[in-house]
């Protein structure tokens, strides 16, 4: 099953989005949350993100969703550093993308389909 990692400046925010994504799926995909700086303040830690990605990686790929600014930059740096085709950063909104990715991952969809669902969430439901 494709793993999902949510990274935010706020660990509390990432945890709540992960809980929501899991709650809205019949099959519970591997959704991991990370965020905040090493000292617990707001920020993004590449080490915490690396740990979350390793935990989420069950062999079928990992989708990373990030909230804003340095979380996105940190995720990009990690993806480049890992240089692994099966670990990707989605260009998707955190909440909608996480739910869409979790539904697809929970259904057993492959990495490209989970990524596409997360990224399509950007335009789905706009008024």
C-alpha positions as protocol buffer text, in pm:
chain_id: "A"
residue {
  index: 1
  type: UNK
  ca { x: 0 y: 0 z: 0 }
}
residue {
  index: 2
  type: UNK
  ca { x: 124 y: 350 z: -83 }
}
residue {
  index: 3
  type: UNK
  ca { x: 226 y: 544 z: 227 }
}
residue {
  index: 4
  type: UNK
  ca { x: 132 y: 905 z: 288 }
}
residue {
  index: 5
  type: UNK
  ca { x: 332 y: 1163 z: 482 }
}
residue {
  index: 6
  type: UNK
  ca { x: 182 y: 1495 z: 585 }
}
residue {
  index: 7
  type: UNK
  ca { x: 427 y: 1769 z: 677 }
}
residue {
  index: 8
  type: UNK
  ca { x: 324 y: 2098 z: 832 }
}
residue {
  index: 9
  type: UNK
  ca { x: 477 y: 2380 z: 1030 }
}
residue {
  index: 10
  type: UNK
  ca { x: 248 y: 2262 z: 1309 }
}
residue {
  index: 11
  type: UNK
  ca { x: 264 y: 1901 z: 1427 }
}
residue {
  index: 12
  type: UNK
  ca { x: -85 y: 1939 z: 1574 }
}
residue {
  index: 13
  type: UNK
  ca { x: -222 y: 2041 z: 1233 }
}
residue {
  index: 14
  type: UNK
  ca { x: -52 y: 1750 z: 1056 }
}
residue {
  index: 15
  type: UNK
  ca { x: -184 y: 1505 z: 1316 }
}
residue {
  index: 16
  type: UNK
  ca { x: -542 y: 1629 z: 1279 }
}
residue {
  index: 17
  type: UNK
  ca { x: -529 y: 1610 z: 900 }
}
residue {
  index: 18
  type: UNK
  ca { x: -391 y: 1255 z: 927 }
}
residue {
  index: 19
  type: UNK
  ca { x: -674 y: 1161 z: 1163 }
}
residue {
  index: 20
  type: UNK
  ca { x: -931 y: 1307 z: 922 }
}
residue {
  index: 21
  type: UNK
  ca { x: -782 y: 1126 z: 622 }
}
residue {
  index: 22
  type: UNK
  ca { x: -782 y: 793 z: 808 }
}
residue {
  index: 23
  type: UNK
  ca { x: -1136 y: 847 z: 937 }
}
residue {
  index: 24
  type: UNK
  ca { x: -1274 y: 898 z: 586 }
}
residue {
  index: 25
  type: UNK
  ca { x: -1135 y: 574 z: 444 }
}
residue {
  index: 26
  type: UNK
  ca { x: -1269 y: 222 z: 478 }
}
residue {
  index: 27
  type: UNK
  ca { x: -923 y: 64 z: 462 }
}
residue {
  index: 28
  type: UNK
  ca { x: -673 y: 244 z: 680 }
}
residue {
  index: 29
  type: UNK
  ca { x: -367 y: 343 z: 475 }
}
residue {
  index: 30
  type: UNK
  ca { x: -34 y: 430 z: 631 }
}
residue {
  index: 31
  type: UNK
  ca { x: -73 y: 802 z: 696 }
}
residue {
  index: 32
  type: UNK
  ca { x: 207 y: 963 z: 895 }
}
residue {
  index: 33
  type: UNK
  ca { x: 220 y: 1318 z: 1027 }
}
residue {
  index: 34
  type: UNK
  ca { x: 523 y: 1527 z: 1101 }
}
residue {
  index: 35
  type: UNK
  ca { x: 583 y: 1891 z: 1169 }
}
residue {
  index: 36
  type: UNK
  ca { x: 734 y: 2148 z: 1391 }
}
residue {
  index: 37
  type: UNK
  ca { x: 1095 y: 2213 z: 1472 }
}
residue {
  index: 38
  type: UNK
  ca { x: 1315 y: 1992 z: 1688 }
}
residue {
  index: 39
  type: UNK
  ca { x: 1238 y: 2204 z: 1995 }
}
residue {
  index: 40
  type: UNK
  ca { x: 861 y: 2169 z: 1942 }
}
residue {
  index: 41
  type: UNK
  ca { x: 811 y: 2518 z: 1804 }
}
residue {
  index: 42
  type: UNK
  ca { x: 659 y: 2593 z: 1464 }
}
residue {
  index: 43
  type: UNK
  ca { x: 883 y: 2501 z: 1176 }
}
residue {
  index: 44
  type: UNK
  ca { x: 993 y: 2206 z: 965 }
}
residue {
  index: 45
  type: UNK
  ca { x: 1260 y: 1948 z: 1042 }
}
residue {
  index: 46
  type: UNK
  ca { x: 1415 y: 1750 z: 759 }
}
residue {
  index: 47
  type: UNK
  ca { x: 1519 y: 1483 z: 1011 }
}
residue {
  index: 48
  type: UNK
  ca { x: 1161 y: 1438 z: 1132 }
}
residue {
  index: 49
  type: UNK
  ca { x: 1041 y: 1428 z: 773 }
}
residue {
  index: 50
  type: UNK
  ca { x: 1304 y: 1167 z: 681 }
}
residue {
  index: 51
  type: UNK
  ca { x: 1191 y: 950 z: 975 }
}
residue {
  index: 52
  type: UNK
  ca { x: 824 y: 978 z: 874 }
}
residue {
  index: 53
  type: UNK
  ca { x: 901 y: 887 z: 511 }
}
residue {
  index: 54
  type: UNK
  ca { x: 1101 y: 582 z: 622 }
}
residue {
  index: 55
  type: UNK
  ca { x: 811 y: 471 z: 844 }
}
residue {
  index: 56
  type: UNK
  ca { x: 555 y: 520 z: 565 }
}
residue {
  index: 57
  type: UNK
  ca { x: 760 y: 336 z: 302 }
}
residue {
  index: 58
  type: UNK
  ca { x: 611 y: -13 z: 277 }
}
residue {
  index: 59
  type: UNK
  ca { x: 757 y: -74 z: -67 }
}
residue {
  index: 60
  type: UNK
  ca { x: 477 y: 63 z: -286 }
}
residue {
  index: 61
  type: UNK
  ca { x: 583 y: 426 z: -271 }
}
residue {
  index: 62
  type: UNK
  ca { x: 532 y: 732 z: -56 }
}
residue {
  index: 63
  type: UNK
  ca { x: 339 y: 1050 z: -130 }
}
residue {
  index: 64
  type: UNK
  ca { x: 442 y: 1360 z: 67 }
}
residue {
  index: 65
  type: UNK
  ca { x: 196 y: 1647 z: 111 }
}
residue {
  index: 66
  type: UNK
  ca { x: 319 y: 1973 z: 260 }
}
residue {
  index: 67
  type: UNK
  ca { x: 137 y: 2281 z: 381 }
}
residue {
  index: 68
  type: UNK
  ca { x: 329 y: 2601 z: 303 }
}
residue {
  index: 69
  type: UNK
  ca { x: 664 y: 2765 z: 244 }
}
residue {
  index: 70
  type: UNK
  ca { x: 953 y: 2592 z: 413 }
}
residue {
  index: 71
  type: UNK
  ca { x: 758 y: 2268 z: 454 }
}
residue {
  index: 72
  type: UNK
  ca { x: 736 y: 2247 z: 75 }
}
residue {
  index: 73
  type: UNK
  ca { x: 1102 y: 2342 z: 35 }
}
residue {
  index: 74
  type: UNK
  ca { x: 1210 y: 2089 z: 298 }
}
residue {
  index: 75
  type: UNK
  ca { x: 1007 y: 1816 z: 129 }
}
residue {
  index: 76
  type: UNK
  ca { x: 1160 y: 1904 z: -210 }
}
residue {
  index: 77
  type: UNK
  ca { x: 1509 y: 1886 z: -62 }
}
residue {
  index: 78
  type: UNK
  ca { x: 1441 y: 1547 z: 93 }
}
residue {
  index: 79
  type: UNK
  ca { x: 1295 y: 1403 z: -228 }
}
residue {
  index: 80
  type: UNK
  ca { x: 1600 y: 1525 z: -419 }
}
residue {
  index: 81
  type: UNK
  ca { x: 1835 y: 1390 z: -153 }
}
residue {
  index: 82
  type: UNK
  ca { x: 1672 y: 1047 z: -147 }
}
residue {
  index: 83
  type: UNK
  ca { x: 1675 y: 1030 z: -528 }
}
residue {
  index: 84
  type: UNK
  ca { x: 1413 y: 753 z: -521 }
}
residue {
  index: 85
  type: UNK
  ca { x: 1144 y: 728 z: -788 }
}
residue {
  index: 86
  type: UNK
  ca { x: 898 y: 584 z: -538 }
}
residue {
  index: 87
  type: UNK
  ca { x: 903 y: 888 z: -306 }
}
residue {
  index: 88
  type: UNK
  ca { x: 724 y: 1192 z: -448 }
}
residue {
  index: 89
  type: UNK
  ca { x: 600 y: 1532 z: -338 }
}
residue {
  index: 90
  type: UNK
  ca { x: 242 y: 1603 z: -445 }
}
residue {
  index: 91
  type: UNK
  ca { x: 148 y: 1946 z: -574 }
}
residue {
  index: 92
  type: UNK
  ca { x: -175 y: 1938 z: -377 }
}
residue {
  index: 93
  type: UNK
  ca { x: -356 y: 2114 z: -95 }
}
residue {
  index: 94
  type: UNK
  ca { x: -281 y: 1951 z: 239 }
}
residue {
  index: 95
  type: UNK
  ca { x: -631 y: 1859 z: 358 }
}
residue {
  index: 96
  type: UNK
  ca { x: -807 y: 1778 z: 31 }
}
residue {
  index: 97
  type: UNK
  ca { x: -498 y: 1608 z: -110 }
}
residue {
  index: 98
  type: UNK
  ca { x: -451 y: 1397 z: 202 }
}
residue {
  index: 99
  type: UNK
  ca { x: -810 y: 1273 z: 195 }
}
residue {
  index: 100
  type: UNK
  ca { x: -800 y: 1194 z: -178 }
}
residue {
  index: 101
  type: UNK
  ca { x: -465 y: 1018 z: -146 }
}
residue {
  index: 102
  type: UNK
  ca { x: -579 y: 819 z: 157 }
}
residue {
  index: 103
  type: UNK
  ca { x: -893 y: 698 z: -20 }
}
residue {
  index: 104
  type: UNK
  ca { x: -693 y: 583 z: -324 }
}
residue {
  index: 105
  type: UNK
  ca { x: -412 y: 431 z: -117 }
}
residue {
  index: 106
  type: UNK
  ca { x: -665 y: 253 z: 102 }
}
residue {
  index: 107
  type: UNK
  ca { x: -821 y: 105 z: -211 }
}
residue {
  index: 108
  type: UNK
  ca { x: -483 y: -36 z: -311 }
}
residue {
  index: 109
  type: UNK
  ca { x: -417 y: 202 z: -602 }
}
residue {
  index: 110
  type: UNK
  ca { x: -60 y: 227 z: -733 }
}
residue {
  index: 111
  type: UNK
  ca { x: 161 y: 530 z: -669 }
}
residue {
  index: 112
  type: UNK
  ca { x: 78 y: 718 z: -994 }
}
residue {
  index: 113
  type: UNK
  ca { x: -295 y: 693 z: -923 }
}
residue {
  index: 114
  type: UNK
  ca { x: -260 y: 802 z: -561 }
}
residue {
  index: 115
  type: UNK
  ca { x: -47 y: 1098 z: -670 }
}
residue {
  index: 116
  type: UNK
  ca { x: -298 y: 1193 z: -943 }
}
residue {
  index: 117
  type: UNK
  ca { x: -588 y: 1181 z: -697 }
}
residue {
  index: 118
  type: UNK
  ca { x: -404 y: 1406 z: -451 }
}
residue {
  index: 119
  type: UNK
  ca { x: -314 y: 1656 z: -721 }
}
residue {
  index: 120
  type: UNK
  ca { x: -664 y: 1655 z: -874 }
}
residue {
  index: 121
  type: UNK
  ca { x: -798 y: 1758 z: -535 }
}
residue {
  index: 122
  type: UNK
  ca { x: -661 y: 2105 z: -610 }
}
residue {
  index: 123
  type: UNK
  ca { x: -939 y: 2165 z: -862 }
}
residue {
  index: 124
  type: UNK
  ca { x: -1215 y: 1937 z: -735 }
}
residue {
  index: 125
  type: UNK
  ca { x: -1492 y: 2114 z: -552 }
}
residue {
  index: 126
  type: UNK
  ca { x: -1402 y: 2471 z: -642 }
}
residue {
  index: 127
  type: UNK
  ca { x: -1695 y: 2708 z: -659 }
}
